[in-house]
Amino acid sequence: MTLLTIACCCGCPAYFGKPVWEQYPADASLPEQVRDLTLRDDPASQRLTQRLDQETRAAHLLADGTFAGVYHTSSKQVIVFGSTGLRFTPEQDMTDELTRLSTTYQITGIEPIETGLRGQYQSCGTGRLDGTAVVVCTWADHGSLGTGVFTRLSVTDSAALLAEFRDGIVTRG
């Protein structure tokens, strides 16, 4: 009986709390390169990242920090932005973020993407940005929330690339 009591009193909180302490706190910094994509630093990209950073900060007032960047190759572009901070309901936060972004990017066909990690969620949909077809993918976990807007990539390729961006941007502390 004592072992059962210990297992219930210690095991349940540890099981449910483990994703939180593994994923929070988190910090974000943009890498110079992800795969063949290079971080842009031209005036137009700086204006876009400043706007996205301000919009993200306004939408997530309690965020610890925000990030935004534009990456490119000669044929494709990726815009990535998001925030860090404690999230108790990452799956709902991801859904709310996609809803918030739906008007800007006209997102349709949103589908969940399996991450293989407890407490980490990802979904992708297709949309439009300035008349161009894009894929919009968002991730959320207990320490971060981020979105990538991808040109000239499939949903599957965009989802995989977003995971690489997340791993390159977010550090756990």
Secondary structure as UniProt FT lines:
FT   HELIX           2..6
FT   HELIX           7..11
FT   HELIX           12..23
FT   STRAND          26..28
FT   STRAND          33..34
FT   TURN            35..36
FT   STRAND          37..39
FT   HELIX           43..59
FT   TURN            61..62
FT   STRAND          65..72
FT   STRAND          77..84
FT   HELIX           90..105
FT   STRAND          108..113
FT   TURN            118..119
FT   STRAND          121..129
FT   TURN            130..131
FT   STRAND          132..140
FT   STRAND          144..151
FT   HELIX           155..169
FT   STRAND          170..172
//
